[in-house]
């Protein structure tokens, strides 16, 4: 295992984790620790009222996100002018401070007397002041940046606006009793203003930490809410005024709905788990075990990437994040043994994306699927097993065929860890075993996740990397910073879900699918695939699935498809949007590490992960792949599917036992496609055709070169 990192001293001037200097680094570092610890406390010991808990969850992400430069991933370089920035901060800050003072006054009244006297008078001009000041600060923040190592004056205004807006929403839901009026014509204007500001802040934070893709999609949906009466066909709706729309979106039908419900419970819990694995070096053990298992094989580092990314990717909630964490090690090694830069980046991207479909955690996607469908988590995990195996087997075949074609070597004995030594540390798998075992014993996801977190700390005591109080604090701080991106993205996805719910476009989309299915059910599935990929582009797994499931899954179910199959179909295509050009975020992350051209890397990742675009059709035609059949049929479907992805990999790489010409590749692709339907007759045709091509390739290739 790797050497422990140098511990961070509390006395250093610049906080290495927050990117802030001096007292600001200490304060916001402490807030990060408290934010993660508060979630553990609230989830396990003292639960809060659901809406209040979710609002505080979002508030924490906003405050930390605007404060911590180290979490910003997608923001461009901005013009620096300290004097102008202070002038704008004062102009924007005064009305925001006024709104903040009104919120604080209302909270104090409610705290002392249980009510707010004359709310119309008390909160006069609250919304206009908060909205004008916040929008000025957001706009200025696009162009101006502060000093490195400190929170800029404009970001202080955004932090204040975050507290004022979410604080007013929390107050209004309780003291002003506006919960039942939210999203109706009777909604309170001030509450709508607060919801608008909170939504604008969340979009701005998403722009900073995740780029523009999701922000543009959410903006299109918001615009759609107001332009409905002028749109054609199934897109038309009656339209909504701003007061009703914004108050509706900030309810459990939108931002506070399923996406935030999952991010505030399951996702942050498993991010904390991942941070504990990282701090205890258990995560390093997974990677080293992959090196010991596959490192000596042909193209060893690529096969290591397949194993390691599968293990780590199921815990990490983002494909791109997993590429950055494991790819920084595997991509340079792949290049060293002969892989082209775009191939190295693409293989890591495809493998990391596959981690999102790997049971038992599936990038937390399994939990949100259980939340949406009502299907027990244990059934979902069992159903996901064979499709995940098919995906990773396919990538393994792709990697192996390319390694054969290019004559690559494996890593030497000196370059890989000793398996014998790693076997003695098998107890490091205990956190994963405890997690899975607790879930199958009937414990709640929260309780099982908490036990796994605790076990990761305990297991570390048996290694040189013991987790003491300082390491636990460091893990909690890292977890908070890791969670900001996915919390903001999930909340932004909630805006889209809210629009779909309010306008009813999901139901109209279902009708469109039904009409397509009358012509061809396959055509309807292809259309559903395209929409799922488009909606998933630029999003982490959970957000991508939540949005796509809101639009596409109901239509598939209306066609008579079982809910389990329909949701897995949507889930797979939402996941693989991370390697689908042109917005292939995981591939772009791999290209950055490999030093390759991004678009070329994304096309290569699409080819490597091609099985993920075929497997959903396979389990649609062969439900046995999702364990929805008798055991004999499940075994037959699994075996023929593995043979099918073997042929598919050979067709894509143009290689079986030796090189294949264009005509033979097309025939091999046909053999692979014959294995999709699950019918024994097409299976026989595919096997015979593929076997013939295999024998032909085998006869034409010398034994030495085939080995």
N, C-alpha and C positions, 0 to 999 in steps of 0.2 A: 504494500500500500504506500501511497505517496506520503511524503513528509508533511507534518502539520504546518499550517501557515503561521506566520509570526503573529502572536496575539496583539490586538490593538490596545494600546495604552490609553487609559482614560485621560491622561494629562497631555496628550498630543494636541498641538494647536489646531490642526486641520482634521476634521472628522472624516476618516477614509470611507465611511459608509454613506453618510448623507451628502457629502460634497460641500458641506458648510464649515466655516471656520468659527473658532472661539465659542462664545456662549450660544450662538444660534445652532451650531452643530450639536452641542450638548443637549439643548432644549428639545430640538426636533428628533434627536436620537432617542431621548427618553420618551417622547410622544409615540415614536414607532414601537418601542417596547410595550408601552401601556396599551396601545391600540390592539396588538396581537394578544396580549394577556387578557384584555377586557373581553375579547371574543371567546377565549377559552373559559373564562369565568362565567360569562352570560349563558353560554351554550350548555354548561355542565352543572352550574351551581345555582345561579340566580337569574332565571330567564326574565327578559323584559317583555312588555307588550309588543306584539309582532311589528306593528307599523313604526313604533318608536325605535325599536331595535334596528330596523332596516334604514330608517332616516339617519340614525347615528352612525351606522355602518358607512353610508354614503358621505356623510359629513366628514368623517375621519379621512376617507380617501381624498376628498377635495382639499382639506387643509394640508395633509402631508404631500399630496401631489403638487400643489402650487408652491410648496416650500422647498422641496428637495430637488436640487438640480440633478442629482445622480439618477433619478428615475426617468428623466426625459430621454426618449429614444428617437423621436421623429421630428424634432423641431429644427428649423433652419437657423443659420447664423443671423443675428439681428444687429441692427445699427445701435451703437452705444452712444448715448448723450445723457450724462447724469443730470444736468440742469433741466433739460426738457422733461426727463422722466419724473423728476420731483414735481415740476409744475403740473404735469398731467395727473400724477398721483394725488396731489392736493385737490385739484378740480374734481377728480372722480371720487376721492376719498371722503370729501365733506358730505355729499348726499348719502353715500353708503354708511357713513358714521351716524348720520341722522336716523336712517332706517334701523341700524343696529341698536341705537339707543331706544327707539320705540319698541323693538322686540324685547330688549332687556327689561324695559319698564313693564311691558305686558307680562313677562315671566315673573317679575317680582310681585305684581298684583295677584297673579294666580297662585303664587307660592304662599302669600300671606292670607288671602281671603278665599281662595278656591274659585275665583272668577275674575273676569276683566270687565271693569266698569266702562260703559259707553264706548264699545270698540270702534264705532265709526268715527268718533271724535279722537279717541286715543291714537288711532293709526292713520290719521289724516295725512295724505300725500306719501304714505309709506311706499306704495308700489312704484310711483313715478320716480321718487328719489332713488330707490334701490335699483330700478331698471336702468335709469339714465347713467348713474355712476358706474354700474357694473359693465354696461356695454362699452362705455368710453375706455375703461381699464382693459377690457378684453381686446378691443381694437388696437389700443396702444401697445399691448403686449405682443402683437404680431410683428412689430417693427423695432421695438426698443428692448434692450436687455440690460440687466444690472451688472454690478461688479461680481466677478467670480468669487465663489466662497461665501456669498451672503444672499439673503432673500431680497429681491428687488422691491422698491417702494410700490410698484404697480402690483406685484404679487401679494404684498401685504394687503392691498385693497381687495384683491380677489379672495384672500383668506377671510377677511372681514365680511365680505358679501356672502361667502359660503355659510358662515355662522348665522348671519342675519336671515338669509332666505330659508335655510333648512330649519332654523330655530323657530321662525314664524310658522312654517308648515306644521311642525310638531305641536306648537302652542295652539294653532287653530283647530287641529284635529281633536284636541282635548278640551281646552278651555272655551273655545268659540263654537264647539260642536258642529263643525262643518263637514264631518266625515260623510254623512249621508247626503250632503248636497254637492260633493265634489263630482265634477263631470256632468252636472245637470244645468238647466237654464237658471237655476237658483243659486249657482255657485257664487261665492264671495269674490269681488274683483281683486281685493288685496291678496287673497290666497292664490288667485290665478297669476298675479304679478310675481309673487314669491316662487311659484312653480316654474314660471317662465325663466326667472333668473337662475334658479337651481339647474334647470335643463340647459341653459346657455353655458353655465359654468362647467357642467359635465361634458358638454360637447367640446369646449375649449381644452379641458384636461385630456380628453380622448385624442384630440388633435396633437397634443404635446407628446403623449406617451405611446400612441399607436399609429400616428399618421392620419392622412386625410380620407382614406378609403371609406371607413365606416362613417365618418362625419358627413361625407357627401351622400352616402346612402340614406342616413337618418334625415338629413335635410330634405332630400327628395320626398321621403315619406311624409314629413311634416308639411311640406308645400302641397302635397297631394290632398291633405286633410282640408285645405282651404279652397283648392281649385276643383274639387269634385263636381260641382254643377256644370262645369264647362268642358268636362272630359268625355270622350266617346265610349261607347260599348260598355263592357263589364266594369270599366274603371269609374263610371259615373256614380256619384252619390250626392246627397243634398247639401253637403258642406257644413262647416261648424264655425261658430264665432270664437274669437281668441279666448274669451273668458271660460267657455265650456271646455275648449280643447286642452288648454294648459292645466286646468284643475283636474281634468280627467287623466291626463298622461301621468301626473304625479300621484297615482293611486296604485292599488294592487292589480289594476288592469294594465299598468304600464311600467314605469320605472320601479315601483315598489312591488312588482309582480314576480313571476317565477324566476326570471334571470337574477334579480337581486336576492331573492329568497335563497337561491343556490349559492351565489357568491358569498353571501353573509354567513353561510353555515358550512356546507360541504367543501366549497372551493378553498376558502381561507383556511379551513381546518387542514386540508391536504397540502396547502402551501406551507403551513407551519410544519407539517410532517416532513416535507421535502427539505425545509431549512434545517430541521434537526438531523436528517440523514446526512446532509452536507456538512454540518458542523461536527458530527460524530465520525465522519469519514466512512460511514456505511455506504454512501453513494459511490465513493472511490472503489470500494470493494466490488460493487456490481461491475464497474468498468474493467477492473483488473481481472475479474473472473471471466469476462467476455474475451479479454486478450489471451488468457491462459487456455480457453476452450477453442478459440478459432484463429488465434494469431498465426499459427504455423501453417494454416491451410493456404491454398492458392489465393492470392489477393487478400491475405489475412486481415489487414486493417479494415477493409470494406466489410468483411464478414463480422468483424468486431463491432463495427458501427451498427450492423443489423441487430446484434444481440444487445449491446449496451443501450442503444436508443430505444429498443423495445422495453427494457427494464426501467429506464429513467423517464421515458416519454409518457408512460401511463400515469406517473405521478405529476408530471409537469402539465399545466393546463394549456400550454401553447406550443405548437409545433416549432415555430421560429425560436422560442426560448430554449427548447431542447436542442435545436441545432447549435445554438451558441454555446451551450454548456458542454455537450459531448463532442460536438464537431471541432472545437478548438484543439482537441487531442487527436481525433481520428482522421480528420481531413489532411493535415500535414503528413501523417503516416501513409495514407493512401497515395498521396502524390509521390512519396519517397519510393514506393514499390512499383510505380509505373502508371498509375491512373492519371488521365488528363484532368486538369483543374475543374472543368465543368462536370466531369463524371464524379470526381470526389465530392464536390459540393452537392450534386444531385442525389447521390446514394445516401449521404447523410440526411438530406432533406426528406427523401422518401421514407427512410427508416424512422426518423423522428416523427413524421406524420403518422406512421403506423403505430407509434406508441400511444396515440390518442384512441385507437380502437382495441388496445390490448387489455383484456381483463386482468385483475379485478377492478381497477380504478378507471381506466379508459379516459384519462385526462379529466376526471370528474363528470364526464358525459353520462356515465351510467346512472349517476344520482339524479341529474336533471331529467333524464328519460323516465326514471321511475316516478319522479315528481309529476311529470306531464301526463304519463300514460296510466299511472296507478298499477302498473305491473310490478310485482315484487322484485327488489334488487337482485336477489339470488337467481331468479329465473333469467333476468337480463344477462347476468355474467355468464351463466351456462350457455345461453344462446349465442353469445359473442365469441365463444371459444374457437369453433371451427373456422369462421370467417377470418379471425385474426391470424390463425395458423396459416391459412391459405395466403394471406397477404405477405407474411414474412417469409414463407417458403418461396413465394414468387420472387421476392427481392433477392433472396439467397441464390436462387437459380440464375437470375439476371447477373448478379455479381460473379458467380462462378463461371458462367459462359463467357463473360467479358474477360475474366482473368485467363481462361484457357485460350481465347482468341488472341490475346496480346502476349501470351507466354509469360505471365507474371509469376513471381515467387512469393512464398510466404515470409513471415518474419523468422529470424533465427532464434535459437534457444536462449541466447543471451538477451534478446530484445523483449521477451515476454516473461511475465511472472511465473514462478514455479507453481504448477497446479497442486502439488503435494502440500506446499505451504498454505495455499488458499483454502484447501480442504479442511485444514485445522481450524480455520476461522469461519466455518459454515454457520456458526451460531449468529453471525451478523445478519443472516436472513430472518432471524426471529421477529423483528418488527413487522415484516411483510406477512409472516406466518400468523402472528397474533392478529393482525388486521383482518386477514381473510378468514381465519378461524372464528374470530368474534362475530363477523358478519353472518357466517353460516350457522353459528350457534344461536342466532336470533337477536343479538345485540343491535341497538340502533347504530346508524352510520356515525353519528356524533360520538357515541360512547366507544365504538370500535376504533375510530380515528384517534380519540384521546388516549386510549390504551396503547395504540401504536406509537404515538408521540412519546409517551412516558417510557415505553420499552426501548425506543431508540436511545434515549438518554442512559437508561440502565445498562444496555448492551455495551455502550461506549466505555463503561467502567472496567470492562474485561479487556480493553485494548490500551495502547499507549495514548489514545486520544480521548481521555476522560472528559466528560462534560460536567464542569462545575458551574457555579453561579454565573461566572463571567461568560462561559460558552453558551449557557442557556439564554442569557440576556442578548448575546450576539445573534443567536438563532432567531429569537423573537423579533429583533430589529430587522434582520434580513428578510424575515417572512413578511413583515409589513411593507417593506419596500418592493418585494417581489409581487405583492398582491395588488398594488395600486393600479397597474395597467389592466389587469383582468377585471377588477371591480368597476373601473370606469367604462370599460368596454361592455360589460354585462349591463350596466345601467343604461348605456346608450342603446344597446340592443333592446332594452325595455321600452324605449321610445318607439321603436319600430313595431314591437309587439302591441303597444297601446294603440298605435294608428290602425293596425290590422284589425284589432278588436272593435275600435270605435266606428270605423268606416264599413266594416263587413266585407272588405275586399277578399278575405280568405274564403268566405263562403262562395263568392262569385268566382273565385279561381277554381274552387271545387267543381262548380257547374261547368266551367270550361274544360277541365280534365275529363269530366263525365262525357261531354260531347265528343272529345277526341277519342275516348275509349270506345265509342260506338263505331268509329272507323277502324281503330286498331289499339288494343291495350298496350302493345309495345310502343306505339307512337306516344301514348299518354305517359308512359314511364320515361321515355327519352326526354319529353318536355319537362316532366317533373325533375329529372336529373339536371337539366340545364338551369332551371330556376333555383334549385338547391345550391348549385355551385356558384351562381351569380350572387345569391344572397349571402353565401358564406365567405366570399372573398374579403380578405383584410381583417377577419375576425378570429379570435381564439375559438377553440372547439365548442365550448359550452354556449357562447353567444351565437355562433354560426348555426348550431343545431336548434337553439331556441327559436331563432327567427325563421329558419326554414321549416321547422315543425309547425309553426303557427300558420304558415301559408300553404305548404304542400301536403303535409301528412293528412289533414282532414279530407282533402280531395282523393287521396289514394284509398283511404278507408271507405269513402263513399262508393268507390269502384268495387267494393267487396273484398279488398285486400285486408288480411288480418292486421290489427293494430301493431303487433310486434314486428311483422315484416315491413309494414309501411314506415314505421319510425326508424328501423334499422336502415332501410333504403335511404331515407332522408339523411340520417346521421352520417352514413358513409360518405355521401357526396358533399355534405357540409364540411366534413373533415378534409377530404382530398382537395378542396378549394385552395388549400395551402400550397399545393404543388401544381396548380392548374394555371397556365399562362392566361392572361397577362399579369394578374395580381397574385403571384405565387410567393407569398411572404417567406415561407420556409426555404424555398429555393434561393431567394434573394439573400437570405441570411447565410446560406451555405456558399453562395458565390462570393460574398464579401470576405469570408474566411479563406476560401480557396484562391482568391485573386482571379476569378473567372468572370466572363461577361454574363450579366444577370439573366438576360432573356434566353441565351443559349443554355444556361444552367437550368432554367425553369422548363424548357422543352425536354431536356435530358431527364429531369426529375419526373416529368409527366410520363415518359417512356418507361422509366424504371418502376414507377408505381402504377403501371397500367392495369395490373390485376385489380386494384381497388375500384376501377371503373367497370370491371366485369363482374366481380364477386356479388354485388347487390342484385344483378340480374340472375345470377346463379341461385341465390337463396330465394328469389321470387319464384323461379321455376322449380326449385328443389328445396322445399321447406325443411327437409331433413338436415340441411346445413345449419339451421337454427334450432336443431333438436325438436322440431315440430313433426315428428313421425316415429314409426317403430324403429327399434335398434338396428335391424337388418338394413332398412332403407337408409338410416343415418350413416351406417358404415359404408354402404355402397356409394352414397352421394359424396362422402368425404374422400374416398379413394379415387373415384373418377374425377372429382374436382382437383385433387392434387396432380393427377396426370394431366388434366386440362391446363393448369397454370404452368406445368413443366413445358408443355408444347407451346403455350403462349410466350413464355420467356425465350425459348429457342427461336421462335418466329421473330420476336422483337430484336434479339441480338444477332440473328442470322447465323446461328451456330448450334449444333447438337454435339455429335462426336467430332465434327469438323465443320468447316464453313459451308453455308447454304447459299445457293444462288437465289435470285428474286422469285422465280417460279416456285421453287421448293419452299421458300418462306411463306408464300401465299397459301400453298397447300397445307403447310403446318399450322398456319393461322386458322384455316378452315377446320382442321382436326381439333384445334383447341375450342373453337366456337361450337362444334358438335357436342362438346361436353357440358354446355350451359344448361340445356333444357331439362336434364335429369332423366329423360326417357331412356330406357335400356337400349332401344334400337339405335338412337343417335350416339349413345355412349360406345356401342360396339363399332359403329362406323368410324367414330373419332379415334378409338384405340387402334383399330386396324390400319387406318391411314397414317397415324402418327408412328406406329410401330414400323410400318414399311419405310417411312422416311428415316427413322432412327437406324434401321439396319443398313439402308443405303449409305447414310453418313458414316456408319461404323465401318463398312467395307472399304470406303474410299479414304479412310484416315488411318495412317500407320499407328500401330499399337503404342509406340513410344510417344507420339504427339497427342494421343487421346488420354494418356494417363495424367 
